[in-house]
Amino acid sequence: MTELHTPQAGDDGAADDDVVALLMRQHGDIRNLFDEVEASTGDARQEAFHRLVRLLAVHETAEEEVVHPFVRRNVKGGKDIVDARLGEERAAKETLSALDDTDTRDPKFMPQFLSLRSDVQEHARAEERYEFTLIRRSTDTAALATLAKAVQAAEAMAPTRPHPGVESGAANMALGPVAALMDRTRDAVRKAMNNS
């Protein structure tokens, strides 16, 4: 089972103090979870997909609240880079939101899922190429560590479901606590129902 890796004290420390390493590791977790959903069937596929939905929602919220604002302010041409990423994120959130309401056994699920996978992978490659590379070039180790801590804090408070139309730090902050509480309640109910 692939879980969102948010390093804690006592981990090897490799990602704790480097936002780019942290986000790259999470991109790997996302790719692995897409593989798990595709390879699974029945209840296992449904459960893996719900973990993927949560992972993507939390990860993207943290990028929207921390990474994109940093790039916009500190990287030459950052506004255009971020605007392109936000457009990709909105499209992915819309697809993910529609899929989240679809049973994974539905014949329509897998074609939409594979399309989402392609879009998310293309988006991750663009982030890695345009944002992560420029963050590393324009930032010292102390700032990388500060950004990593900020990403982890944002992930702890992030909604666990996609909310299309909320692709900015300000919008996430306005919706965040309420959506996070509602999403976590929905997660707990879903888990309780699956365990009964």
Buried (B, 14 or more C-beta within 10 A) or exposed (E): EBEBBBBEEEEEEEBBBBBBBBBBBBBEBBBBBBEBBBEBEEEBBBBBBBBBBBBBBBBBBBBBBBBBBBBBEEBEEBEEBBEBBBEBBBBBBBBBBBBBEEEBEEEEBBEBBEEBBEBBBEBBEBBBEBBBEBBEEBBEEEBBBBBBBBBBBBBEBBBBBBBBEBBBBEBBBEBBEEBBEBBBEEBEEEEEEEEE
